[in-house]
Amino acid sequence: MISLIQFKQVLRNKRFILFTLFIPVTWYMILNNLQGDMMPNILLSIAVFIGVIGNSLATFSKRISSEIEFYKLESSFSNYSIVNYLLSQSLVQVLLNGLIFAVVTLVATIFFRLPFSNLLIYQFILLMFMGMYFSFIGFVIGVRVDSKVIDTISFPIIVLASITIIPFSHLAVESDFVNTVSTIQKIFPGYYYSQIVNSLVTSKEIQITDILLFVITIVIDLLPLYLLIPDKKSLKMNK
């Protein structure tokens, strides 16, 4: 019930509408015009990914930072741990990321003739995993950074996060710069997500190494951040 209420509250947030619905739809239209020869499912993946990043790193982190005082009040007279708080907020994030996927897919289907297939199901599942990855990062930012600071840094963070998942090796002419960016991308799960989706779209065999590295990079990237999540006692002393 609480998660549903929070879900409805987010839908009334103009920040959510801008960063996570309007921008990804716009990106899909731009990419469709610039990369008309690219398969529509890859364009969908990029556009939805941008929306998921905006939701997780901008809207979600700001919401956590703004509501952390309420959590501290609630936890002071209950056993509601920071992990419980993370899990309840994660459920809301799954619903929101699912909405982003549905909206962009609907626009792509109606206006750009995106075909319905089983591939959309696989893309949805992969995007939900990536959504949780970025939501975890957004949660850590929210509990550690003041909301006013988040307003300032949210856009640069979104840009940097987007760079980790956009398949430049498929979009741009090969060059030293593109090769360098692609190499850096390999330490983030977004690179392997793009590889898996590309294999699905082109009907190629999915490489087991891509799946393994997708999981491994998620764990390796998030483990240090988990250590940054404060306990209830630390929260009462900070922010």
Order of alpha helices (4+ residues) and beta strands (2+ residues): alpha-alpha-alpha-alpha-alpha-alpha-alpha-alpha-alpha-alpha-alpha-alpha-alpha
